[in-house]
């Protein structure tokens, strides 16, 4: 994949939720809530801020008030 196909941001790590083989990272990004799914093998002990990189075609955005998907179908 090419760099322009990715989004990059920093997030303040609020909570790590273990789900077995994966972990859900609950982050604050510019006063917006973001949840990222990562491998549980990643050691995040003591981490307060994370650098996030993600494929733009794989993100799911939702309207905060209606909770409806903002993805164009």
N, CA, C and O atoms as a GROMACS GRO file, in nm:
protein
  292
    1UNK      N    1   0.084  -0.118   0.000
    1UNK     CA    2   0.000   0.000   0.000
    1UNK      C    3   0.088   0.124   0.000
    1UNK      O    4   0.200   0.123   0.052
    2UNK      N    5   0.038   0.229  -0.058
    2UNK     CA    6   0.111   0.356  -0.068
    2UNK      C    7   0.081   0.443   0.053
    2UNK      O    8  -0.027   0.434   0.111
    3UNK      N    9   0.177   0.529   0.093
    3UNK     CA   10   0.155   0.616   0.209
    3UNK      C   11   0.030   0.702   0.199
    3UNK      O   12  -0.034   0.729   0.301
    4UNK      N   13  -0.007   0.745   0.079
    4UNK     CA   14  -0.126   0.829   0.065
    4UNK      C   15  -0.256   0.753   0.088
    4UNK      O   16  -0.363   0.814   0.094
    5UNK      N   17  -0.248   0.621   0.100
    5UNK     CA   18  -0.366   0.540   0.129
    5UNK      C   19  -0.388   0.524   0.280
    5UNK      O   20  -0.481   0.455   0.322
    6UNK      N   21  -0.303   0.588   0.360
    6UNK     CA   22  -0.310   0.576   0.504
    6UNK      C   23  -0.340   0.710   0.569
    6UNK      O   24  -0.304   0.816   0.516
    7UNK      N   25  -0.406   0.705   0.684
    7UNK     CA   26  -0.424   0.821   0.768
    7UNK      C   27  -0.334   0.804   0.890
    7UNK      O   28  -0.308   0.692   0.933
    8UNK      N   29  -0.287   0.915   0.944
    8UNK     CA   30  -0.197   0.911   1.059
    8UNK      C   31  -0.246   1.010   1.163
    8UNK      O   32  -0.289   1.120   1.129
    9UNK      N   33  -0.239   0.972   1.290
    9UNK     CA   34  -0.277   1.063   1.398
    9UNK      C   35  -0.218   1.015   1.530
    9UNK      O   36  -0.177   0.899   1.542
   10UNK      N   37  -0.214   1.104   1.627
   10UNK     CA   38  -0.173   1.071   1.763
   10UNK      C   39  -0.297   1.068   1.851
   10UNK      O   40  -0.388   1.149   1.833
   11UNK      N   41  -0.299   0.977   1.945
   11UNK     CA   42  -0.412   0.969   2.037
   11UNK      C   43  -0.365   0.949   2.180
   11UNK      O   44  -0.264   0.884   2.205
   12UNK      N   45  -0.439   1.005   2.273
   12UNK     CA   46  -0.414   0.981   2.415
   12UNK      C   47  -0.487   0.854   2.454
   12UNK      O   48  -0.609   0.844   2.437
   13UNK      N   49  -0.415   0.758   2.506
   13UNK     CA   50  -0.471   0.628   2.540
   13UNK      C   51  -0.546   0.636   2.671
   13UNK      O   52  -0.487   0.661   2.776
   14UNK      N   53  -0.678   0.614   2.666
   14UNK     CA   54  -0.763   0.621   2.784
   14UNK      C   55  -0.784   0.484   2.849
   14UNK      O   56  -0.790   0.473   2.972
   15UNK      N   57  -0.797   0.381   2.766
   15UNK     CA   58  -0.832   0.248   2.818
   15UNK      C   59  -0.786   0.142   2.720
   15UNK      O   60  -0.795   0.160   2.599
   16UNK      N   61  -0.738   0.030   2.773
   16UNK     CA   62  -0.706  -0.087   2.692
   16UNK      C   63  -0.800  -0.198   2.735
   16UNK      O   64  -0.802  -0.238   2.851
   17UNK      N   65  -0.879  -0.247   2.640
   17UNK     CA   66  -0.978  -0.351   2.668
   17UNK      C   67  -0.933  -0.480   2.602
   17UNK      O   68  -0.932  -0.490   2.479
   18UNK      N   69  -0.896  -0.579   2.682
   18UNK     CA   70  -0.850  -0.707   2.628
   18UNK      C   71  -0.970  -0.792   2.587
   18UNK      O   72  -1.066  -0.806   2.661
   19UNK      N   73  -0.962  -0.848   2.466
   19UNK     CA   74  -1.068  -0.935   2.417
   19UNK      C   75  -1.014  -1.073   2.382
   19UNK      O   76  -1.075  -1.146   2.304
   20UNK      N   77  -0.900  -1.109   2.439
   20UNK     CA   78  -0.837  -1.238   2.408
   20UNK      C   79  -0.719  -1.218   2.317
   20UNK      O   80  -0.614  -1.172   2.361
   21UNK      N   81  -0.735  -1.253   2.188
   21UNK     CA   82  -0.624  -1.240   2.094
   21UNK      C   83  -0.606  -1.097   2.043
   21UNK      O   84  -0.509  -1.067   1.975
   22UNK      N   85  -0.701  -1.009   2.077
   22UNK     CA   86  -0.695  -0.869   2.034
   22UNK      C   87  -0.715  -0.778   2.155
   22UNK      O   88  -0.758  -0.821   2.262
   23UNK      N   89  -0.682  -0.651   2.135
   23UNK     CA   90  -0.707  -0.550   2.236
   23UNK      C   91  -0.772  -0.431   2.168
   23UNK      O   92  -0.738  -0.396   2.055
   24UNK      N   93  -0.867  -0.369   2.236
   24UNK     CA   94  -0.931  -0.249   2.187
   24UNK      C   95  -0.871  -0.130   2.260
   24UNK      O   96  -0.876  -0.122   2.382
   25UNK      N   97  -0.813  -0.038   2.184
   25UNK     CA   98  -0.753   0.082   2.240
   25UNK      C   99  -0.854   0.194   2.233
   25UNK      O  100  -0.894   0.234   2.124
   26UNK      N  101  -0.897   0.243   2.346
   26UNK     CA  102  -0.990   0.356   2.351
   26UNK      C  103  -0.905   0.482   2.364
   26UNK      O  104  -0.835   0.501   2.464
   27UNK      N  105  -0.911   0.567   2.264
   27UNK     CA  106  -0.823   0.684   2.256
   27UNK      C  107  -0.904   0.813   2.244
   27UNK      O  108  -1.017   0.814   2.195
   28UNK      N  109  -0.842   0.920   2.289
   28UNK     CA  110  -0.896   1.055   2.268
   28UNK      C  111  -0.808   1.120   2.161
   28UNK      O  112  -0.688   1.140   2.181
   29UNK      N  113  -0.870   1.154   2.049
   29UNK     CA  114  -0.799   1.219   1.938
   29UNK      C  115  -0.868   1.352   1.912
   29UNK      O  116  -0.978   1.356   1.857
   30UNK      N  117  -0.803   1.460   1.951
   30UNK     CA  118  -0.861   1.594   1.932
   30UNK      C  119  -1.003   1.602   1.987
   30UNK      O  120  -1.093   1.653   1.921
   31UNK      N  121  -1.022   1.552   2.108
   31UNK     CA  122  -1.150   1.554   2.178
   31UNK      C  123  -1.257   1.468   2.111
   31UNK      O  124  -1.376   1.489   2.133
   32UNK      N  125  -1.215   1.371   2.031
   32UNK     CA  126  -1.305   1.274   1.969
   32UNK      C  127  -1.264   1.135   2.017
   32UNK      O  128  -1.146   1.106   2.032
   33UNK      N  129  -1.364   1.050   2.040
   33UNK     CA  130  -1.337   0.913   2.083
   33UNK      C  131  -1.304   0.827   1.962
   33UNK      O  132  -1.369   0.837   1.857
   34UNK      N  133  -1.203   0.744   1.977
   34UNK     CA  134  -1.162   0.653   1.870
   34UNK      C  135  -1.131   0.519   1.935
   34UNK      O  136  -1.069   0.515   2.041
   35UNK      N  137  -1.173   0.410   1.872
   35UNK     CA  138  -1.140   0.277   1.920
   35UNK      C  139  -1.062   0.207   1.809
   35UNK      O  140  -1.108   0.197   1.695
   36UNK      N  141  -0.943   0.158   1.845
   36UNK     CA  142  -0.858   0.087   1.749
   36UNK      C  143  -0.840  -0.056   1.796
   36UNK      O  144  -0.818  -0.081   1.914
   37UNK      N  145  -0.848  -0.150   1.702
   37UNK     CA  146  -0.829  -0.292   1.734
   37UNK      C  147  -0.686  -0.331   1.695
   37UNK      O  148  -0.645  -0.311   1.581
   38UNK      N  149  -0.612  -0.386   1.792
   38UNK     CA  150  -0.474  -0.427   1.768
   38UNK      C  151  -0.451  -0.567   1.824
   38UNK      O  152  -0.536  -0.620   1.896
   39UNK      N  153  -0.339  -0.625   1.790
   39UNK     CA  154  -0.302  -0.756   1.843
   39UNK      C  155  -0.277  -0.745   1.992
   39UNK      O  156  -0.218  -0.647   2.039
   40UNK      N  157  -0.321  -0.845   2.068
   40UNK     CA  158  -0.298  -0.847   2.212
   40UNK      C  159  -0.151  -0.870   2.245
   40UNK      O  160  -0.111  -0.853   2.360
   41UNK      N  161  -0.070  -0.908   2.146
   41UNK     CA  162   0.073  -0.931   2.168
   41UNK      C  163   0.151  -0.802   2.188
   41UNK      O  164   0.265  -0.805   2.234
   42UNK      N  165   0.092  -0.688   2.153
   42UNK     CA  166   0.161  -0.560   2.167
   42UNK      C  167   0.160  -0.519   2.314
   42UNK      O  168   0.055  -0.512   2.377
   43UNK      N  169   0.279  -0.492   2.368
   43UNK     CA  170   0.292  -0.451   2.508
   43UNK      C  171   0.273  -0.300   2.518
   43UNK      O  172   0.358  -0.223   2.472
   44UNK      N  173   0.164  -0.258   2.579
   44UNK     CA  174   0.133  -0.116   2.593
   44UNK      C  175   0.141  -0.070   2.739
   44UNK      O  176   0.082   0.031   2.776
   45UNK      N  177   0.213  -0.145   2.820
   45UNK     CA  178   0.229  -0.111   2.962
   45UNK      C  179   0.291   0.028   2.976
   45UNK      O  180   0.397   0.055   2.920
   46UNK      N  181   0.224   0.114   3.051
   46UNK     CA  182   0.276   0.248   3.076
   46UNK      C  183   0.262   0.346   2.962
   46UNK      O  184   0.306   0.460   2.975
   47UNK      N  185   0.202   0.305   2.852
   47UNK     CA  186   0.188   0.393   2.735
   47UNK      C  187   0.072   0.489   2.758
   47UNK      O  188  -0.037   0.447   2.798
   48UNK      N  189   0.094   0.616   2.734
   48UNK     CA  190  -0.009   0.719   2.751
   48UNK      C  191  -0.055   0.777   2.618
   48UNK      O  192  -0.168   0.824   2.605
   49UNK      N  193   0.034   0.774   2.517
   49UNK     CA  194   0.000   0.829   2.386
   49UNK      C  195   0.043   0.730   2.279
   49UNK      O  196   0.150   0.670   2.288
   50UNK      N  197  -0.041   0.713   2.177
   50UNK     CA  198  -0.010   0.619   2.068
   50UNK      C  199  -0.011   0.692   1.935
   50UNK      O  200  -0.086   0.787   1.914
   51UNK      N  201   0.074   0.645   1.845
   51UNK     CA  202   0.074   0.690   1.706
   51UNK      C  203  -0.008   0.589   1.627
   51UNK      O  204   0.022   0.470   1.630
   52UNK      N  205  -0.108   0.635   1.559
   52UNK     CA  206  -0.198   0.547   1.486
   52UNK      C  207  -0.181   0.567   1.336
   52UNK      O  208  -0.174   0.680   1.288
   53UNK      N  209  -0.173   0.457   1.263
   53UNK     CA  210  -0.172   0.459   1.116
   53UNK      C  211  -0.277   0.359   1.071
   53UNK      O  212  -0.286   0.249   1.126
   54UNK      N  213  -0.357   0.397   0.973
   54UNK     CA  214  -0.467   0.310   0.933
   54UNK      C  215  -0.499   0.330   0.786
   54UNK      O  216  -0.486   0.440   0.733
   55UNK      N  217  -0.541   0.221   0.719
   55UNK     CA  218  -0.584   0.233   0.580
   55UNK      C  219  -0.715   0.311   0.572
   55UNK      O  220  -0.813   0.274   0.638
   56UNK      N  221  -0.718   0.416   0.494
   56UNK     CA  222  -0.836   0.502   0.486
   56UNK      C  223  -0.961   0.428   0.440
   56UNK      O  224  -1.072   0.466   0.478
   57UNK      N  225  -0.945   0.324   0.359
   57UNK     CA  226  -1.063   0.252   0.310
   57UNK      C  227  -1.119   0.153   0.412
   57UNK      O  228  -1.219   0.086   0.385
   58UNK      N  229  -1.056   0.142   0.530
   58UNK     CA  230  -1.102   0.047   0.632
   58UNK      C  231  -1.163   0.114   0.755
   58UNK      O  232  -1.204   0.044   0.847
   59UNK      N  233  -1.171   0.248   0.758
   59UNK     CA  234  -1.225   0.313   0.877
   59UNK      C  235  -1.378   0.316   0.871
   59UNK      O  236  -1.437   0.316   0.763
   60UNK      N  237  -1.439   0.319   0.988
   60UNK     CA  238  -1.584   0.328   0.999
   60UNK      C  239  -1.615   0.451   1.084
   60UNK      O  240  -1.573   0.460   1.199
   61UNK      N  241  -1.688   0.545   1.027
   61UNK     CA  242  -1.723   0.669   1.097
   61UNK      C  243  -1.874   0.669   1.124
   61UNK      O  244  -1.953   0.622   1.043
   62UNK      N  245  -1.911   0.725   1.241
   62UNK     CA  246  -2.050   0.728   1.281
   62UNK      C  247  -2.089   0.869   1.324
   62UNK      O  248  -2.008   0.941   1.382
   63UNK      N  249  -2.213   0.907   1.296
   63UNK     CA  250  -2.267   1.034   1.343
   63UNK      C  251  -2.283   1.025   1.495
   63UNK      O  252  -2.343   0.931   1.546
   64UNK      N  253  -2.229   1.124   1.566
   64UNK     CA  254  -2.230   1.120   1.713
   64UNK      C  255  -2.372   1.122   1.770
   64UNK      O  256  -2.398   1.054   1.869
   65UNK      N  257  -2.462   1.198   1.710
   65UNK     CA  258  -2.597   1.209   1.767
   65UNK      C  259  -2.690   1.095   1.724
   65UNK      O  260  -2.769   1.048   1.805
   66UNK      N  261  -2.680   1.050   1.599
   66UNK     CA  262  -2.771   0.945   1.552
   66UNK      C  263  -2.709   0.805   1.560
   66UNK      O  264  -2.781   0.705   1.554
   67UNK      N  265  -2.576   0.799   1.572
   67UNK     CA  266  -2.500   0.674   1.573
   67UNK      C  267  -2.512   0.599   1.441
   67UNK      O  268  -2.482   0.480   1.434
   68UNK      N  269  -2.556   0.668   1.336
   68UNK     CA  270  -2.564   0.606   1.204
   68UNK      C  271  -2.430   0.614   1.133
   68UNK      O  272  -2.353   0.708   1.154
   69UNK      N  273  -2.403   0.515   1.049
   69UNK     CA  274  -2.279   0.512   0.974
   69UNK      C  275  -2.273   0.629   0.876
   69UNK      O  276  -2.374   0.665   0.815
   70UNK      N  277  -2.153   0.687   0.862
   70UNK     CA  278  -2.133   0.794   0.766
   70UNK      C  279  -2.073   0.742   0.635
   70UNK      O  280  -2.042   0.820   0.545
   71UNK      N  281  -2.058   0.612   0.626
   71UNK     CA  282  -2.000   0.552   0.506
   71UNK      C  283  -2.098   0.562   0.390
   71UNK      O  284  -2.217   0.532   0.404
   72UNK      N  285  -2.048   0.605   0.276
   72UNK     CA  286  -2.130   0.611   0.155
   72UNK      C  287  -2.143   0.470   0.098
   72UNK      O  288  -2.042   0.403   0.074
   73UNK      N  289  -2.263   0.426   0.078
   73UNK     CA  290  -2.284   0.290   0.022
   73UNK      C  291  -2.301   0.295  -0.126
   73UNK      O  292  -2.320   0.190  -0.189
   0.00000   0.00000   0.00000
